[in-house]
Amino acid sequence: MRKKRISGSRMAAGEAYAALKDGVWQLDVDAVMQRAQAYLKAAAEEGRYSLAGLCIALDITRETLELWRRGYVRREALEEGLLPNAALADCVAKAMLHLQRYWEESGKPATLGLRLLEATGAFGSRAAAGQAGGGPPFDLGRYKKFAR
C-alpha cells in the first residue's frame, strides 16, 4: 500500500539538499537543478558529458541518481512505499536528456552504444534495463539491440 507522503518531504536538517520549507526540512529540487545546470553548462563548454560527471557534480552515487530518476530520494523511501517526487524525477530526466543528446550527436559509434547502455542501467549497474522500474528514460531508437 502506497503512503500519501511524497519522497523527500521529511528530511533531517543535515542531509544534502535539505531546505527548511514551511517549518519542515524538505528536498530542495531547485538546488539540485542549479547544480545539474552548472555541470551541464561546464560540460557544454568542454564538449564532454558523462553520467559520472553528473554524479560528481551532484555529489551522489549512480545508484542514488537512478533512485532520483525514479523520484525517490533514498532507497528507504522506495521500500516504504512513499509516492515518488515528480519534480525530482523531472529535474533528473531533463539533465539526462542533455547527456543523451550529446551522445547521439557526438558521432562516436564505439562509445555511443556503451553510454546508452550505461544510461539505461543495462551496463555498469546492478539492475538490468527495465528491471529497475520503467526502463530507460528515453527511446533508444535504432540502438535497442544493445539493450537486449
C-alpha positions in Angstrom: 0.0 0.0 0.0 1.4 3.4 -1.0 1.6 6.1 1.6 0.4 9.6 0.8 3.7 11.2 1.8 6.0 12.2 -1.1 9.6 11.1 -1.1 11.8 13.9 0.2 9.0 15.7 2.1 10.6 15.0 5.5 14.3 15.1 5.8 16.9 15.6 8.6 18.5 19.0 9.0 22.0 17.9 7.9 21.1 16.0 4.8 22.3 17.1 1.4 19.8 19.3 -0.5 17.6 19.6 2.6 15.9 23.1 2.9 13.6 24.4 5.6 10.2 25.0 3.9 7.0 25.6 5.9 8.7 24.5 9.1 9.7 21.1 7.7 13.0 20.0 6.2 12.3 19.0 2.6 14.3 18.2 -0.5 15.3 21.4 -2.4 14.7 20.4 -6.0 15.8 23.9 -7.1 19.3 23.3 -5.6 19.5 20.0 -7.4 18.5 21.7 -10.7 21.0 24.5 -10.2 23.9 22.1 -9.6 22.8 20.0 -12.6 22.6 23.1 -14.8 26.0 24.3 -13.7 27.5 20.9 -14.6 25.7 20.9 -18.0 27.0 24.4 -18.8 30.6 23.5 -17.9 30.4 20.2 -19.8 29.0 22.0 -22.8 32.0 24.4 -22.8 34.4 21.5 -22.6 32.3 19.4 -25.0 32.3 16.4 -22.7 29.3 15.0 -20.8 29.1 11.8 -18.7 27.0 10.2 -16.1 29.9 10.0 -13.8 30.5 13.8 -14.2 26.8 14.5 -13.4 27.0 12.3 -10.3 30.2 14.0 -9.2 28.6 17.4 -9.7 25.6 16.4 -7.7 27.8 14.6 -5.1 25.7 11.4 -5.3 26.3 7.8 -6.4 25.0 6.2 -9.6 22.5 4.2 -7.5 21.2 7.5 -6.0 21.0 9.0 -9.5 18.8 6.1 -10.6 16.6 6.5 -7.5 16.3 10.2 -8.2 15.4 9.5 -11.8 12.5 7.4 -10.5 11.6 10.2 -8.0 12.9 8.7 -4.7 15.4 10.5 -2.5 16.6 7.4 -0.7 16.1 3.6 -1.1 14.2 3.6 2.2 11.5 5.8 0.6 11.1 3.3 -2.2 10.9 0.4 0.2 8.4 2.2 2.5 6.1 2.8 -0.5 6.2 6.6 -0.5 4.9 8.4 -3.5 7.6 9.4 -6.0 8.7 13.1 -6.1 7.7 14.1 -9.6 9.7 17.4 -9.5 12.9 15.5 -8.7 12.3 12.9 -11.4 11.6 15.6 -13.9 14.7 17.5 -13.0 17.0 14.4 -13.4 15.2 13.4 -16.6 16.0 16.8 -18.2 19.6 16.6 -17.2 19.9 13.1 -18.6 18.3 14.3 -21.9 21.2 16.6 -22.3 23.6 13.7 -21.9 21.7 11.6 -24.4 21.7 14.4 -27.0 25.5 14.8 -26.6 26.0 11.0 -27.0 23.7 10.9 -30.1 25.3 13.9 -31.8 28.9 13.2 -30.9 29.1 10.6 -33.7 31.4 8.3 -31.9 29.8 4.9 -32.6 32.3 3.0 -30.5 31.3 4.7 -27.3 27.7 5.6 -28.1 26.3 2.0 -27.6 28.1 1.6 -24.3 27.0 5.0 -23.0 23.4 4.3 -24.0 23.6 1.0 -22.2 25.0 2.8 -19.1 22.2 5.4 -19.2 19.5 2.7 -19.3 21.1 0.7 -16.5 21.9 -2.3 -18.6 25.6 -1.9 -18.1 27.7 -0.8 -15.2 24.8 -1.1 -12.8 23.3 -3.8 -10.6 19.9 -3.7 -12.2 19.4 -4.5 -15.8 17.4 -2.2 -18.0 13.7 -2.3 -17.4 14.1 -4.2 -14.1 14.7 -1.0 -12.0 11.2 0.2 -12.9 10.0 1.7 -16.1 13.0 1.1 -18.3 15.2 3.8 -19.9 14.3 7.5 -19.5 14.3 7.8 -23.3 13.7 5.9 -26.5 16.8 4.1 -27.7 15.7 4.1 -31.3 18.0 2.0 -33.5 20.2 1.1 -30.5 17.5 -1.1 -28.9 19.5 -4.1 -29.9 22.3 -3.1 -27.5 19.9 -3.1 -24.5 18.7 -6.6 -25.0 
